Amino acid sequence: MHTKTAIGKTGLQAFHIGLGAGVVGNTMMYPKVTEDMGKEIIHAALDHGIDFIDTAYLYGLGRSEELIGEALQQRGIREQVVLSTKASSNPQFAEGGLEVDNSPAALRQAVEDSLQRLRTDYIDIFFLHFPNSHTPLDEAAAALAELKREGKIRAIGASNLDFNQLQQFNADRHLDILQTEYSLLARKAEEQIIPYCLQHGISVIPIFPLSSGLLAGRYNKDDVFTDTARMNHPLFQREAYLESLERVERLKAFAQQKRQEPAQIALAWLLQQPGVDHIIPGASRPEQIEDNLRTLDVQLSEDDLRKIDAIFR
């Protein structure tokens, strides 16, 4: 039986494993996942008792939100699900990366638009998706705090912040939840970000918990990646990629001894890290929901954690 756990200091509760809906309605980035498949993924998650769904405007420019809103309305279970989404107003893909509008007016409009697409009158967690070069981060946080006071959002989140940006965003202690890259293969967050979050009562939700599939053990040295996300990611650059594959092979051997899959070991490891109460792995087909949930059957002892650490140190 799943048990609900508090999401940091927000007053919200959800099961340990939610759904990252990055592929749902996002046919621009994931052309193999049709809209119908996206709907099936959402319904499979709800059928299996998942009660925390994370999406973003950027996932299909609002289409992911629309499909999730439809599904929840059909089932009449909005109140039973923790919904989180992220603002990326007026996204411009420039040479220096993604530029978005985080001005207070744009954030307010982003919340109103998300409410409409999600067919709800409140959003449980609303995230600043990316920092930008124009709006001071404490100003963006203050704008979200105002929306929280109005009851339009229940908790304030931010993602994709480095340590300095995290401190700026949280200057007035508005931040409830941080989404940051964290996995067995990406542990930089352990240096400063996670200790800061622990000190300030900020809940940590890892993004890329399986390092874009690397930790699932499905890739080999001959694989060629054509999607931008992997092509630009440091872990998929040749030397780092080969080193990661070698570590994953050792994780596979460990998982085999435990009669588990490497992905489940990697996710279970995350759930035992300080500051991490919830994970939101994605799924590109409905069966992956069950695979993700099998993580809850994994028991890792202190000795197991030491062995895993030795592989990825």
N, C-alpha and C positions, 0 to 999 in steps of 0.2 A: 504493500500500500504506500502510495506517495505521501510524504509529509510536507506541509507548507512551511516555509521559512521566511522570516522578515527580510525585506530588501533594505538593508542598511537601516537608516533612521527615518525612512519615509512613511512608516505606518502601513505600507503595502506588504502583502504576503503572496508568495507563489511557490510552486514546486521547484526543486533545485534545477531542473532542466526545462528550458523554454525552447522557443523556435526563433532563429534568426531568419527572417523572411526575405533575404537579399535577392533570391532568384525569382520570387513570386511577382509576376507582372513585369518583370525586368527583362523583356525579350531583347532589348538593345544590347545588354551585356551578356545575357545567357540565352542565345537564340534557340538552343535545343530544348529549353524548358518552355513549353507553350503555356498560354493562359489557362487552358483546361488542366494541364498538369499542375500549375500553380494552385488552382482551386483545390485539386485533389490533395496536395500537400497540406494546405490549411485545414481541410476537413479531417485528414488523417491525424494531424496534431491534436485537434479538438477531440476526436474519437478516442485518442489514447490518454486523455486527461491533461494535456498540456494547457496551462492557464497563463502563460506569459509569452506574448508575441511581440517581436521587435521588428519594426520596419523603418522606412525613411522616404521622404519625398523623392530623393534621388533614385530610388529603386523603381525605374520605369516612369520617372517624372510624375509621381502620384498614383500610378496604376496599381502598385502593390497595396497602397492604402485603400484604394477603392475596392479591390477584391477581398481584402480582409474585412472591411466594413460590411460588404454584402454578405459574407459568410456568417458574421456574428449576428447580423440582423435576421437572416434566415432562421438561425437557431434560437434567437431571442435570449442570448446568454452574455450580452455585453458586460453586465455587472460582475460576472464570474471570471472575467479575463483581465489580466494586467496588460494594457496596451502601451507600447512605447514607440515613438516615432521621432524623426530628426529633421531639423530645418536646413535647407540648402537653397535659400532664395536666389533666384536669378543666376543659376550656375553658369559660369563662363570657363571653358577649358582653354586657358592661356598657356603660353610657353613655360611659365614658371610653375604650372600646376593648376589646380582648381581654385577659382576665385568665386566667393559667394557674398551675398549681402546680409550682414548680421546687424544692421542698424535696428534700433528699437522698433521703428515703424514696420520694417520688413519682417522682424520676428513675430510681431503681433499679427500681421497679415498671414504669415506662415502657419501660425496656430489656428487662426480662423479657417484657412483653407483645408488644413488637415482634419479639423473637426467635421467639416462638411464631407470630405472624402471617406472618412472613417465612420460616418453616420452616427456620431455620438455628440454629447454636449460637454464632455471632459476627456482629457488625455491623461493617463496615469503618470507617464514619464515623458517629458519633452526634452530632447537633446539639441544642443548646438552641435551640428554635425562636423563642421570644420571651422577653425579660426580663419580670420581674413586680415588683410593689411590695413583696413580702414577703421573698423570699430574697436575701441579698447575693450578687452575681454570683461573687465569689471562692469562696463556699461551694458554689455550684452547680458551678463548675469542679472543685473538690476532689472532689465526689461522682462526677463523671464520670472523674476521674483514678483513683479507686479501682476503678471498673468496668473501666478500661483495664488496670490492674495485674492484675485477675482474668482478663483475656483475653476478656471479654464484648464489648468494643468495641476497635477497633484504633487509632482516631484520634478526637480531640475537636474538635468544631466548634461554632460559634455563629452565629446569624443575627439580623438585625434589630436590631443594636446600634448606638447612636450612638458617637461617639469616646470620650466619658467612660465609657460602659458597656463598651466594648471594653477600655479600660485596666483597669477593675475586674475584668473576667472573666479577663484575662491577668496579674493581679497576681503569681501564682506560676508564670507561664510554662507554663501547661498547654495553651494554645490552639494547635491545629495548622492549622485551616482556618476562614476567615470567609466566610460568604455575605453579600454586601451588595449593595444596589441600585447598579448601574453599567451605563451604556450611553452611547451618543453623546448622548442627550437628558438623561441624569441623571449628572452628573460631579462631584457634591459629594464623593464618596469620594476624589477625587484630592487634596483639600486636606489632610486629616490622616490619614484611615483607611488609604489605600494606602501612604503613606510609613511609617507605624507598622508595618504588616504586613511591608513590605520589610525594615525594620530588625530585626524580631524573627523573621524566617523563617517567617511565617504565610502560607499559600497563600490567595489571593483567588479566590473563585468568584462571578461576577456573578449576581445574580438580576434578573429582568425585563430580560434582555439585549437584547430588542427593544422595550422599553417598552410591554408589553402589546399588541404588534402594530403600534404606530405606525410603527416603523422598517421594517416590511415593506411600507409604502406602500399599504395596502389601504383606508385610510379617506379620507373627504372631509369638507368643512365642514358638510354636511347630515346627517351621521350622528348618531344619538341613541343614547346608551349607557344601558342599564337595569341592568347588573350593578354591584353595590356596589363591587367593586375599582376599576373605571374611574371611576364616579361620584365616588368619594372621593379619587381620585388628582390631585395638583396639575397634572400634565401634561394632564389632560383637562378642566380648567376653561377656560372659553370663550377668554379672551385667550391663555393659554399654549398651548391646543390649536391655535388658528389659526396662532400663531407656529411651533409644531412642524411643522404641515402644510407651511408654506412652506419650512422647512429640509429636510423629507423630499422635497419636489419637487426641490430642488437635488441631494439625494443620489441620487434616481432618475436625473437627467440624468447624473451622474457614473458611476453603475452601468451605464447604457446604453453609455457610452463604453468601459467595461471588459467589455462583453457579459456582465454579471452582474445578479443581482437585488439590490435595495437591502438586503434582509435578510442576504444573504450578505456584502455589503460591511461591514455593521454588525457582524456576528459576527466576520469576519476582522480588523476593526479591534481588537476586544476582545482577540483572541488575540495581538495584537502589543503590548499594553500591559504595562508592568512589573508583575510580581506575578501576572499572570493566565496560567495554563498550561492550564486546562480551562474549558470552558463547558458548561452543561447546558440548552440551549434546550428548550422543551416542544414538543409536537406534538398537535394535536387530531384528526388523521387520519393513517393510516400513510404516505401519500405525503410528508408533511412531514418525515419522517425523512430521506428522500433529499435534499430541499431543504436541510435543515440540513447534511448531510454534504458537499454541494457547496461549502460554505464552504472546505473543505480545498484546493480547486482555485484559490482566489483568492490572487494574489500582490500585495501592496501595497508599492510602493517608498516611499522617504523622501518623494519628491515627492507621491505619492498621499496619504500620511498628512498632509502639510501642507495639501493641498487639502481633505481631509475635515475637518481641524481648523478651517479657515477657515469652513466651513459651520456648524459647531456650536460655535464658540468662545463 
